[in-house]
């Protein structure tokens, strides 16, 4: 995720000073056309013809928080959202039409939530925070019998305060069949755990590393904001990246111990991390590069080592996303473009080849989400673009087409989540059947809103 300073949208602190680099201010004007002419030439992306556009509309707008919406994630039938003030909320995806009537209680804290990672079981998730910490949560659902019949479906939401003593969030759904469910979000622990902190103090001399001149920190701690989280395919390892340029590997269950730390993984702040189905880890940094990491199983300790470095962006890399099988990596940066990297495996290792660059946004790319054959990009220009790969022809790549431009946010789009609705009957506005599959895209912005978009791509 792109690095933010409190109260300033899009500024990214460098270790050498406080001045932001060019193109990181979310509200700055777009770069001149001459700057684009200096960028490396890449395969062009065709503009869509009228028959390749996707039917879409905004089905709901949720005034989700009283501050910037920084992160979104889907956990089963819940949409998790988190804000710059530190509050975390859960929204029932089964009853999207009730969001406008839900009542919320605000519980702001002083630690922004930068990222959310959900375990495959859908019952646990992790949050990354500006206060250099990671928090583990558990989702609990209970059935409740009601004494009174209800004619309407109602959803009530309370928020978590991640910094003080409020550690549970309850979401209650009441239906007209006199049955209710309540969902609790319970804080399990904070990383590094008390055990890790105690262990570091016992052997303080060798367990402290220098993070900057005349300042040291225990190697299990991040020394700056935790900007991104990703889980290994088996759900056993949690990867965290930070503006302190380090990568840390945690046990995602049991004692939540810190198993490994990779200091100085990049030359500048790390903004994003994703993990492929076969365990490769990709990190994107403000140093304009993406690094590929692989766990060295030949080592007794299973350390992660860099196997490749991807260079193509002209400014900070803010966001990463992988397609479902991990064969395509998407990266978005302050250069206003999304680079498509296709994976080519050979005997020499992993090779990522540039397949194209998706251009259309007028300002920095802040977030990405991939679902099915679609990839969505959110930008500081307040829009979301939906892209799809075109069929290959003549043995070559077919490029990508922009299916839709989603407009409606009043501020930069900071986070995205997306899902496919396999139960949709694919009916259009007139109630007639439609061959397109339904996708839902959730976008969170610096206008405090979450928007729910329904998209029907053409066959």
N, C-alpha and C positions, 0 to 999 in steps of 0.2 A: 504494500500500500504506500502511496506517496506520503512523504513526511510533512507534517503540519506543525507550525508553531501555534501556541495558544492564542486564539483571537485573530490569527492571520491565515487566510485561506491559501494553502498551497506553498508557503515558504518552507524551504528545506534547509536546515542548518548543516553546515559542513563542520568537520572537526576542527578545521583551521580558523573558523570564524563564524559570525552570525549572518553575514550578508548572503541572501539567496542568489543562486545562479540565474541567468536569463531563462525565461520561459517557464519558471516554476510558479509565478504568481497567477492564481486562478482567474483573477479579474483583469489581467493585463490584456492589451489588444493583441490580436493575432500577428504572427511574424509576417514580414513582407514576402511577396512572391519571389523576390530575388534570393531569399535564404533557402527556399525550396529548390531553386535551380542548382544550388551547390550540393544538394544531397546526392548520394550514390544512386545511379539509375537502376531500377529494379523492374521486373515484369509488370506491365500495366494491368490494372484491374478494370474490367469492363463495367460500364454503367448499365443498370438494368433497363431492359425494354419494358413496355407497359404490361406485357404478359408475364413478367418475372417479379412483379411486386407482390408483397404479401398483404392480405387484408388484416387490419389490426385496429384496435381501439383501446382506450384506457378504461378499464372496468371499475376501478376504485382508486380513490386518493385518500390516504390515511395520514392525518396529522399525528405522526407517530411519537415525536419527541419535542421537547422544548429547546433543543439544540441540534447541531448538525447530526445527520444520520451517517455514521461512519462505517457500519458493517451490517451485512445481511447474510443469513444462512438458512437452509431448509433442513429441518429435522423431522422426518415423518410427515405428520399432518400439521406441523407447526412451522411458522416463519419466525425466526429469531432476528431481532434487530437491536442494534446497540448504537450509542450516541457519543458525542464528544464530551458530554458532561458525565459519562460513566454509567448511565442507567441502561438496563437491559430489559427487553420486553418480548413476550411471546404472543403470536397471533394465530388464530385458528384458521387454517386454510380450507377446512371443510365448509365453513360458513363465511365466505368472503364478503357477502352483502351486508354483514352485520358490523363491519369494522367502523362504519360511520357513527354507529350508535353506542359503541363501547365507551365505558368510563375508565379513565386512567388516573392514577395517582403518581405525581412526579416525585422522584427521590434522587436528586442530582448529587454527584460526588465530584471529586477533584481529579479523577483519573479517566481519561478518554479510553474507550474500547476501540482498538485498532483493527482487530481481526477476530473471526470466529471459526473454529474447526469442529465439526461434528463427527463423532465415531459412527461406524457403520450400523451399530445396534440401535441408533437413534435415541438412546437413553442418556448419553453423556456427551458433553461438549466442553471445549476449552475457549477461553477468551484471552486475547493479548492486550496489554494495557500500556498507557503512557508512563506509568509509574515504574516501569522496568520489570513488571511481574506478569505471571500467567496464572489464571484461575481456572480450576476444574469444577464443573457443575454436573448435577444429576437431574434428569427429568423424571418426575414421578407422576403417574396418572391414577386417580382413584374414582370409583363410582360412588355416587351419592343418591339417596332416595329423597325425593321432595315431598313435602306435606301438601303443597298446593299445586293445582294444575296451572300450566302456563299456556297461553294462547300464542305466545310469540317466542322466538328463539332469542336469547340474550347472552351476551358474552361480557364478562367483567375482567378487567386486567389491572393488576397492581404491578409496580416495578420493583426491580432489585436495586438496592444501593450497594455498589460493589466496594465502597471504601469504608462504610461505617458498619453498624451492627445489624442492619437489615439484610438477611441472607436468604430469604425465600421469596418467590414470586408465585402467585396463585392465579390461574386462569380458569374460570368456571363457565361452562357451557350448559344452558338449560334448554331443554326441548319440550315440545308439547305432549310428549308421551310420559311426562312426569319422571324422567330420568336425567341425571346430571353427571358430568365428569369434571373433576378438578385437577389441574396440572400444577405441580409445585416444581420450581427450579431451585434446587438446593445447592449451596456452596459446599464442595467436598474439601478442597484444600487450595492453598496458594503455593505456586512454584517460584523459587526453590522452597522445598518443604522445610519444616523445622528441623528434621533430621539432617538434611544437607547443610543447613546453616550451622547446626551444632558441630557436625563433623568438620566443617571448614575451620571453625574456631579452635578445635583441638589440634589440628595440624596446620596452623595458620601460615607458617613460613613458606611452605612449598605449594600451598593451595591458593595463593594470591598471585595475580598477574598484573602487570602494569598496563593500564588502559589509556593513560596519557601521562605526560611528564609530571612527575612528583605525585601521581595518584595511582593507587592500586585497588583492586577489587577481587573478591573471591571468584574463581573461574566458573562456578555454578551460577553466578548472578549475571544478568545483563546489566551493562553500565549505562544504557540509554533506553529509549522507548522500544518496546517489542512491536515490530511493525507487521509481522506476518506469521501465520501458523499453517502447518500441513501435517497430515497423518500418513503413515506408511500404509501400503495396501492391506496388510494383515492387521492393522490397527494397534500394533504393539509399540510403535515408536511415534513420538510427536516431535516435529521439527519446528524450531522457532528461529526467526531472524530478527535482527535489531539494527537500529541506527548506529550501534557501536561497532558495526561491520562484522559481527560474529554470527556463527550458526551454532545452535545447541540442540542436542538430541536427548529427549526425555523418555522414560518409560511411561507409556500411556495408561498403565493400569498398575495395581498393586501399590508400591511405595512411591510412585511418581518421581523416582530418583533421576538426577541428571547423569546420563551415561557418557556423554561426550561433549566437548566444546571445541569448535574450530575458530580460533581467533584470527582476525585480519583476513577473513575469507574474501573480502573485496577491498578495493582502495577507497571506498566511500560508503555511505549509509546503504544498507540493504532494505529494499522496499517491498519485496514480494518473494514468495516461495510456493512451489507446487511439487507434488510427488506423482510419478507415473505408476501405472499398474505393475510394472516389473521392478519398482523400487528406485529408479533414478530420481534424483532430487535436482530441481532447477531453481536457481536464485537470481533475482534481478536487482540491480543496484543503481544508485545515483552516479556511479562511475561509468555509466553508459553500456555496461556489459552484462551478459547473462552467463552464469557458470553452471556446468553440469557436474553433479557429484554422484559417486557410486560407492556403495558400501564394500569395503575390501574384506570379503569372507575368508581370504587366506590368512588374514591377521587374527591373532588370538582375541584381540579386543574388538574386531569388526569395525575399524575406523573408516570414516568416509574420506575419500580422496577425490580431487578434481580430475575429470577425464576430458573435459572440453571447455572452451570459452567461446561464446558467440558474440560477435561484434557486428553491429549493423545500425544501431540507433545513434543519433547525433546528439542526444541529451539523455537525461536520467530515465531509466526504466522504472515505471511505476506499477505495472500490473502484469501478471502472467496467468495463462489458462491453458489447460490441455484438453484435447478431445477425449472421448470415452476410452479408446484403446491406447492412448498415449503416443500415437504416431505423429501427431501434429501439435506443435507448441505455438501459442499466440502470445506476443509480447506487445505491450502498449507503453508509450513514453511521452515525454514532454515535447517531442518533435512532431506531435499530432498524428502519428501514424501507428498502425498495428502491423507488425511484421509477422509473416507466416513462415514457420520453420518446419520442414518435413524431415522426419527421421529416416536415415539410411544406415542400417547396421552392416558392418563388414568385419573382417577378421582383425582389423586394427583398432576396433572399438566403436563407439557411438559417433556418428556424423550427422549433424543437423544442417540441412541445406535450405537456403532461403528460397521459398516458393513464390513470394510476392509481398507487396506492401499495400495494405488497405488504407487509402486516403480518402478523406471526406470531412473529417472533423476540423473545426477552425481553431481549436485550442487543445491543450494537453489531454492525452488519454489518461484517465484516473483509475479505471476498473475494467475488468473483462469477465465474461461468463460464457462457458461453452456448454451446449446441450444438444444431443443428437447431431445433426449435420449443420447446426447453426452456431455462430459465435456472435456475442453481443458486446459492444464497446460503449462505455460511458465516459463522458468528457466534461471538461471545464466549460465547454460551449453550451451546456445545459441540455444536451440531447443524448439520446441512446440510438446507436445504429445497429441494425440487425443484418448480418452477412451470412451468405451460404455459398459453398463451393459449387461451381458449375460442373456439369459432366465433362469428363475428359474426352477429347476428340483427337484423332490422328496419333494416338500414343503419347500425347503431351498433356500437360496440366491444363485444366479448363478455366483456371482463374477463379475469382470470387465475385459475387454480385451483391450489391447492397439492396436487400429486400424491403427495408423500411427505415424511416427516420422517425423516432418517437420523440415528440415535442410536447412539453407541458410543464417541466420543472422550471422554477424561477431562480434556481441557483445551480452551480456545478453538480454533476451526478458523481457521487463519491463511491457508491457500491452497487453491486448487482447480484442477483440470484435468479436462476432459471430452472424450469421443470417442464416435463411433458405430461399432458393429461391423456392417458390411454383410455379413460372412460368417457371421453367427450363424444357426443353424437355428431359433432362437426356440422352444426346447422348454422346457416348464415343469418343475417339480420331479418330476413323475411321468413325464417323458419324452414327454409328448404335445405336439403342435404348438400353438403359440401365435401369435396374429396380431400381437402387439406386437413392435416393433423393440427391439433391445438397445442400451442406452447404458451406457457405463462412466464413472463419476465417481471421481476420485482426490482425496482430501482429506488435507491435512497439518495437524497441530495442534501446540499447545504441550505436548502429552503425549509428544512425540518420535516419534509414529506417523504412518504413511501408511496410510489405509484405501482398499481397492478395493471400490467398490459396483457392482453390476449392477442395472440398472433396465429394466423392461419397461412403458412407458406403455400405457394402453389405446388402442384404435383411435380 
